[in-house]
Amino acid sequence: MTSFRIKRINKQLQREIALLLEYRVKNEIVKSAIITGVECTRDLQQANVFFTTVSEQNRENVLKELQQLGGSLRSILGKNLHLKQIPELHFRLDTSEDYGRHIDQLLDRIHDKQTFNENEE
């Protein structure tokens, strides 16, 4: 279970990384990333930064660009945040939205089949 302090740091990192990508980074490919969450380890050594994009086609390019920017983002975060240690950033694609969309489609199919069977009776 994560502590209240780690949850606060996760939210702050998410907010700061999103702002940096929007206003400080000049790479247009990276600007399409939407930061959905951050999970830091308890010792603040590493942080998984979850992101998604509106378009599914360029997710791999965005991931590659974000990984290249990780060090410079960490450096800027070190200057902006008042933490003893800034975690190493590991970018991960957030697939929860795609999974949710898939579950919705399955539920819609079940609903359609039930409606179809009720109409046949």
C-alpha positions as CSV (number, residue, x, y, z in Angstrom):
1,M,0.0,0.0,0.0
2,T,1.4,3.4,-1.0
3,S,1.6,6.1,1.7
4,F,-0.1,9.4,1.5
5,R,3.3,11.1,0.8
6,I,4.0,8.9,-2.2
7,K,0.5,9.5,-3.6
8,R,1.1,13.2,-3.3
9,I,4.4,12.9,-5.0
10,N,2.9,10.8,-7.8
11,K,0.2,13.5,-8.4
12,Q,2.8,16.3,-8.4
13,L,5.0,14.4,-10.8
14,Q,2.1,13.7,-13.1
15,R,1.1,17.4,-13.1
16,E,4.7,18.7,-13.6
17,I,5.5,16.2,-16.4
18,A,2.3,17.1,-18.2
19,L,3.1,20.8,-18.0
20,L,6.7,20.3,-19.1
21,L,5.5,18.3,-22.2
22,E,3.0,21.0,-23.0
23,Y,5.0,24.2,-22.5
24,R,8.7,23.4,-22.3
25,V,9.4,20.6,-24.8
26,K,9.6,21.7,-28.5
27,N,9.2,18.1,-29.9
28,E,5.7,18.0,-31.5
29,I,5.5,14.2,-31.4
30,V,5.9,14.2,-27.6
31,K,3.2,16.9,-27.2
32,S,0.6,14.4,-28.2
33,A,1.2,12.3,-25.1
34,I,-1.4,12.5,-22.4
35,I,0.1,11.6,-19.0
36,T,-2.5,9.4,-17.2
37,G,-0.6,8.5,-14.0
38,V,2.7,8.1,-12.2
39,E,3.7,5.3,-9.8
40,C,6.9,5.9,-7.8
41,T,8.7,3.3,-5.8
42,R,8.8,3.9,-2.0
43,D,12.5,4.9,-2.1
44,L,11.9,7.4,-5.0
45,Q,14.5,5.6,-7.1
46,Q,12.2,5.0,-10.1
47,A,8.9,6.1,-11.4
48,N,6.7,4.6,-14.0
49,V,5.0,7.3,-16.0
50,F,1.9,6.1,-17.8
51,F,0.7,7.8,-21.0
52,T,-1.7,7.5,-23.8
53,T,-2.3,9.3,-27.1
54,V,-5.4,10.2,-29.0
55,S,-4.2,8.5,-32.1
56,E,-3.1,4.8,-31.8
57,Q,-0.8,5.0,-34.9
58,N,2.0,7.0,-33.4
59,R,2.2,5.5,-29.9
60,E,5.4,3.7,-30.5
61,N,7.1,6.9,-31.8
62,V,5.9,8.9,-28.8
63,L,7.2,6.2,-26.5
64,K,10.6,6.3,-28.2
65,E,10.8,10.1,-28.0
66,L,9.7,10.1,-24.3
67,Q,12.3,7.6,-23.4
68,Q,15.0,9.9,-25.0
69,L,13.7,12.9,-23.1
70,G,13.5,11.1,-19.8
71,G,16.9,12.4,-18.6
72,S,16.3,16.0,-19.4
73,L,12.8,15.9,-18.0
74,R,14.3,14.5,-14.7
75,S,16.8,17.3,-14.7
76,I,14.1,20.0,-15.1
77,L,12.0,18.3,-12.4
78,G,15.0,18.4,-10.1
79,K,15.1,22.2,-10.4
80,N,11.3,22.6,-10.1
81,L,10.5,20.2,-7.3
82,H,11.7,20.4,-3.7
83,L,12.6,16.7,-3.3
84,K,15.8,15.2,-2.0
85,Q,15.8,12.8,-4.9
86,I,14.0,12.8,-8.3
87,P,13.2,9.3,-9.5
88,E,14.4,7.9,-12.8
89,L,11.5,8.1,-15.3
90,H,10.3,5.0,-17.1
91,F,7.6,5.7,-19.7
92,R,4.9,3.0,-20.1
93,L,1.9,2.9,-22.5
94,D,-1.4,3.0,-20.5
95,T,-3.6,0.4,-22.1
96,S,-6.5,0.8,-19.5
97,E,-8.6,2.9,-21.9
98,D,-8.2,0.4,-24.7
99,Y,-9.1,-2.4,-22.3
100,G,-12.2,-0.5,-21.1
101,R,-13.3,0.1,-24.7
102,H,-13.0,-3.6,-25.4
103,I,-15.1,-4.5,-22.3
104,D,-17.7,-2.0,-23.4
105,Q,-17.9,-3.7,-26.8
106,L,-18.3,-7.1,-25.2
107,L,-21.1,-5.8,-23.0
108,D,-22.8,-4.2,-25.9
109,R,-22.7,-7.5,-27.8
110,I,-24.2,-9.3,-24.8
111,H,-26.9,-6.7,-24.6
112,D,-27.7,-6.9,-28.3
113,K,-27.9,-10.7,-28.1
114,Q,-30.3,-10.6,-25.1
115,T,-32.4,-8.0,-26.9
116,F,-32.5,-10.1,-30.0
117,N,-33.5,-13.3,-28.1
118,E,-36.3,-11.4,-26.3
119,N,-37.7,-10.1,-29.6
120,E,-37.7,-13.7,-31.0
121,E,-39.9,-14.9,-28.2
